[in-house]
Amino acid sequence: MAGATGVIGRHLVALFAERGHEVAGMIRTQQKAGRQRDAGAEPVVCDVCEPPLIHRRL
């Protein structure tokens, strides 16, 4: 999910995870990985401004 650490995204991550969905949360830095795991998402470190990196991570 792009925007997984944003105001709306962090709530959607938790909601989807609670409902049993597998969620991958895009984050730009490793420092936010713990929050994504705590919310039930698999953190994926990448930046939408670097398309080749996104392709390698997905």
C-alpha positions as CSV (number, residue, x, y, z in Angstrom):
1,M,0.0,0.0,0.0
2,A,1.4,3.3,-1.0
3,G,1.1,5.9,1.7
4,A,1.0,3.3,4.5
5,T,2.5,5.6,7.0
6,G,0.3,8.6,6.3
7,V,-2.7,9.8,8.2
8,I,-5.2,7.7,6.2
9,G,-2.9,4.9,5.2
10,R,-1.8,3.8,8.7
11,H,-5.5,3.3,9.6
12,L,-6.2,1.4,6.4
13,V,-3.2,-0.9,7.0
14,A,-4.6,-1.8,10.4
15,L,-8.1,-2.2,9.1
16,F,-7.1,-4.5,6.3
17,A,-4.8,-6.6,8.5
18,E,-7.6,-7.0,11.1
19,R,-9.9,-8.3,8.4
20,G,-7.3,-10.9,7.4
21,H,-5.8,-9.3,4.3
22,E,-2.1,-9.6,3.5
23,V,-0.8,-6.0,3.5
24,A,2.5,-4.7,2.3
25,G,3.2,-1.2,3.3
26,M,5.5,1.0,1.3
27,I,7.9,3.0,3.4
28,R,10.9,5.2,2.4
29,T,13.1,4.4,5.3
30,Q,13.8,1.3,7.4
31,Q,13.1,3.4,10.6
32,K,9.3,3.0,10.0
33,A,9.4,-0.8,9.5
34,G,8.5,-1.6,13.1
35,R,5.4,0.5,13.0
36,Q,4.3,-1.4,9.8
37,R,4.9,-4.8,11.4
38,D,3.0,-3.7,14.6
39,A,0.1,-2.7,12.4
40,G,0.1,-6.1,10.7
41,A,1.8,-5.2,7.4
42,E,5.0,-6.4,5.7
43,P,7.2,-3.3,5.3
44,V,8.6,-2.7,1.8
45,V,11.3,-0.1,1.7
46,C,11.1,1.8,-1.6
47,D,10.4,5.2,-3.1
48,V,7.8,5.9,-5.8
49,C,10.3,8.2,-7.4
50,E,12.5,5.2,-8.2
51,P,10.5,2.8,-10.4
52,P,13.3,0.3,-10.9
53,L,13.5,-0.1,-7.1
54,I,9.8,-0.7,-6.8
55,H,9.9,-3.4,-9.5
56,R,12.7,-5.2,-7.6
57,R,10.8,-5.0,-4.3
58,L,7.5,-6.3,-5.6
